[in-house]
Amino acid sequence: MSQTKMKPRVAFFDFTGCEGDQLQIINLEEKLLKLVEIVDIVSFREATSAHSDDYQIAFVEGSISRDHDADRLEEIRSNADTLVALGSCATIGGINAVRNSQDFDTVQKRAYGDDADRIDSWEDAKPAAEVVEVEYEIPGCPIDKDEFLRVVTDLVQGREPSLPKYPVCLECKLNENTCAFLREDICLGPVTRGGCDAVCVSEGTRCWGCRGLIDNPNENAAFDVLEEHGLSVEEVTEFYNMYFGWQQTAEVEQ
């Protein structure tokens, strides 16, 4: 058997999203050669017109927002031995889930105008794991391309991929950043999963929470800090909705 046939066959699929995570993979540039050395890419619309339904690992980008998406995702799931959710939309609902806390008819009309009634969409945008079983997730908006390469390498070599369990604040301290709060800004770094090297805060802005909540986040303490900086409960909730819309929807449903 040739070396090429022994490589895991992988495929990439997109749903409701901007496809920025797949662009990050293309942006691996010379490191992309390392990727194709260890996997056989059989479907990747951003990079090739070739397509095959014969794959072992499926990477899924984008939130799930309608029945057609769910049916297609279930078919992908049935073909794959391993399914990996890629990016904020696929892992936590992403920016698409901002609408989850809003009146759906108003959202539809704002987005589609007179064609709103022709759009077949769910009221809530959902992450992939709410529809099918997902083995692994790579968070971020967009993903970190080097983290993606590490996860793929772990999968190919039979290791269990893992994500950081510490908050973005730790990376800010390692980078000797001035805390966003001390700059009179607001920041979700205290409750957001690290692994991005605090890139947004390092560039002088804030953490928006695109990598999702850390395990067992102290949200109450984070809300207290935000309120101490003059924000109302409504403003704090709206700020959390930027990326945590689905997680807040799920908490309400529970």
C-alpha positions in Angstrom: 0.0 0.0 0.0 1.4 3.4 -0.9 2.1 6.1 1.6 -0.6 8.4 0.1 -3.3 5.7 0.7 -2.2 5.3 4.3 -2.8 8.9 5.1 -6.1 9.8 6.8 -8.6 11.2 4.2 -10.0 14.6 5.4 -12.7 16.8 4.1 -13.8 20.4 4.9 -17.4 21.7 4.9 -19.0 25.0 5.5 -22.4 26.1 6.8 -23.6 29.5 7.9 -20.4 31.5 8.3 -17.8 33.5 6.4 -15.4 30.7 5.7 -12.7 32.6 7.3 -11.5 29.6 9.2 -10.8 27.7 6.0 -9.0 30.7 4.7 -6.8 30.5 7.8 -5.8 27.0 6.7 -4.9 28.2 3.3 -2.9 31.0 5.0 -0.6 28.3 6.5 1.3 28.9 3.3 4.6 26.9 3.5 3.3 25.0 6.5 0.4 23.8 4.3 3.0 21.4 2.9 3.3 19.8 6.4 -0.4 19.3 6.4 -0.5 17.5 3.0 2.4 15.3 4.1 0.2 13.8 6.9 -3.3 13.9 5.4 -5.0 13.4 2.1 -7.4 16.3 1.5 -10.3 14.9 -0.6 -12.7 17.8 -0.3 -11.9 21.5 0.3 -14.0 23.9 -1.7 -11.8 26.9 -0.9 -8.8 25.2 -2.4 -9.8 22.6 -4.9 -12.8 21.6 -7.1 -12.2 17.9 -6.2 -14.7 16.3 -4.0 -15.1 12.8 -2.4 -17.5 11.5 0.2 -14.9 8.9 1.3 -13.1 10.5 4.2 -12.2 9.6 7.8 -12.0 13.1 9.3 -14.5 15.9 8.6 -13.9 19.5 9.5 -17.1 21.6 9.8 -17.2 25.4 9.8 -20.2 27.6 10.4 -23.3 27.5 12.6 -26.3 25.3 11.8 -29.3 27.5 11.0 -31.9 25.5 9.1 -33.3 22.0 8.4 -31.2 21.6 5.2 -28.1 22.3 7.2 -29.0 19.7 9.8 -29.7 17.1 7.2 -26.4 17.8 5.4 -24.5 17.7 8.7 -26.0 14.4 9.7 -24.9 13.0 6.3 -21.3 14.3 6.9 -21.4 12.8 10.3 -22.4 9.4 9.0 -19.5 9.4 6.6 -16.8 10.5 9.1 -15.1 8.5 11.8 -14.1 11.8 13.4 -15.9 15.2 13.2 -14.1 18.4 14.2 -16.0 21.7 14.6 -13.9 24.5 13.3 -14.2 28.1 14.5 -16.6 30.1 16.7 -19.7 29.6 14.6 -19.4 25.8 14.6 -18.2 25.5 18.2 -20.4 28.1 20.1 -22.8 29.4 17.5 -20.6 32.5 16.9 -21.8 35.9 15.7 -24.8 34.2 14.0 -26.2 33.5 17.5 -26.5 37.2 18.2 -30.0 36.9 16.8 -31.0 34.3 19.3 -31.9 36.8 21.9 -33.8 39.1 19.4 -37.3 38.9 17.9 -36.9 36.5 15.0 -39.4 38.3 12.6 -37.6 41.6 13.1 -34.2 39.9 12.4 -35.5 38.3 9.3 -37.0 41.6 7.9 -33.8 43.5 8.8 -31.6 41.0 7.0 -33.8 40.1 4.0 -36.4 42.9 3.6 -39.3 41.9 1.4 -37.8 38.5 0.8 -37.9 37.6 4.5 -40.8 35.2 4.1 -38.9 33.2 1.5 -36.0 32.4 3.8 -36.3 29.1 5.6 -34.3 29.5 8.8 -34.4 28.5 12.4 -35.0 31.1 15.0 -31.8 30.1 16.8 -28.4 29.5 15.2 -26.8 26.5 16.8 -23.3 25.0 17.1 -22.6 21.7 15.4 -22.6 19.7 18.6 -26.3 20.6 19.2 -27.2 18.6 16.0 -24.7 15.7 15.9 -21.9 14.2 17.9 -18.7 16.2 17.7 -15.4 14.6 18.8 -13.2 17.7 18.9 -13.5 21.5 18.6 -11.0 24.2 17.5 -12.3 27.6 18.7 -11.6 31.1 17.5 -12.8 33.8 15.1 -10.9 32.9 13.0 -9.1 29.9 14.3 -5.4 30.0 15.0 -3.8 28.2 12.1 -0.9 26.8 14.2 -3.4 25.4 16.7 -5.3 23.8 13.8 -2.0 22.2 12.6 -1.3 20.9 16.1 -4.7 19.4 16.4 -4.5 17.6 13.1 -1.0 16.3 13.9 -2.3 15.0 17.2 -5.2 13.2 15.5 -3.0 11.6 12.9 -0.5 10.5 15.5 -3.1 9.0 17.7 -2.8 11.6 20.5 -5.8 13.2 22.2 -6.0 16.9 21.1 -6.5 19.3 24.0 -7.4 22.9 24.4 -6.0 25.4 26.9 -8.1 25.5 30.1 -6.8 28.9 31.3 -8.3 32.3 30.5 -7.0 34.9 28.1 -5.9 37.0 31.1 -2.9 34.6 31.7 -1.6 35.2 28.2 -2.0 39.0 28.7 0.2 38.8 31.7 2.8 36.7 29.9 2.8 39.3 27.1 3.0 42.1 29.7 -0.1 43.7 28.3 -1.8 46.6 30.1 -5.1 45.2 31.3 -8.0 46.5 29.1 -9.9 47.5 32.3 -7.0 49.7 33.3 -7.3 51.4 29.9 -11.0 52.0 30.8 -12.1 49.4 28.2 -14.2 46.3 28.7 -12.9 42.8 28.2 -14.1 39.2 28.4 -10.6 37.9 28.9 -11.3 36.7 32.5 -13.9 34.2 31.3 -12.7 33.4 27.8 -10.6 30.3 26.9 -7.0 31.2 26.1 -4.8 29.8 23.3 -4.9 32.9 21.1 -1.9 34.5 22.7 -4.2 37.4 23.7 -3.8 38.8 20.2 -6.7 41.3 20.4 -5.6 42.8 23.7 -2.0 42.8 22.5 -3.0 44.9 19.5 -4.7 47.5 21.8 -8.3 46.4 21.7 -10.3 44.0 24.0 -11.1 40.3 24.2 -14.5 39.7 22.6 -14.8 36.1 23.8 -14.5 34.4 20.4 -12.9 31.2 21.8 -15.8 30.6 24.1 -16.1 30.3 27.9 -13.4 28.5 29.9 -14.5 25.5 31.9 -16.4 26.6 35.1 -16.1 30.4 34.4 -16.9 32.8 37.3 -19.4 34.7 35.2 -20.9 36.4 38.2 -17.6 37.9 39.2 -17.0 39.0 35.6 -20.4 40.7 35.5 -19.5 42.5 38.8 -16.3 43.8 37.3 -18.0 45.1 34.2 -20.7 46.8 36.3 -18.0 48.4 38.5 -16.8 50.1 35.3 -20.2 51.8 34.8 -22.0 49.3 32.7 -25.6 48.5 33.2 -26.9 44.9 33.3 -28.4 45.4 29.8 -25.1 46.6 28.4 -23.2 43.8 30.0 -25.6 41.2 28.6 -25.4 42.8 25.2 -21.6 42.6 25.3 -21.8 38.9 26.2 -24.1 38.3 23.3 -21.4 39.1 20.8 -20.1 35.5 20.9 -22.0 33.8 23.8 -25.5 34.1 22.3 -26.0 30.4 22.0 -24.6 29.6 25.5 -27.0 32.1 27.0 -29.9 30.6 24.9 -29.0 27.1 26.2 -28.9 28.3 29.8 -32.4 29.8 29.5 -33.7 26.6 28.0 -32.2 24.5 30.8 
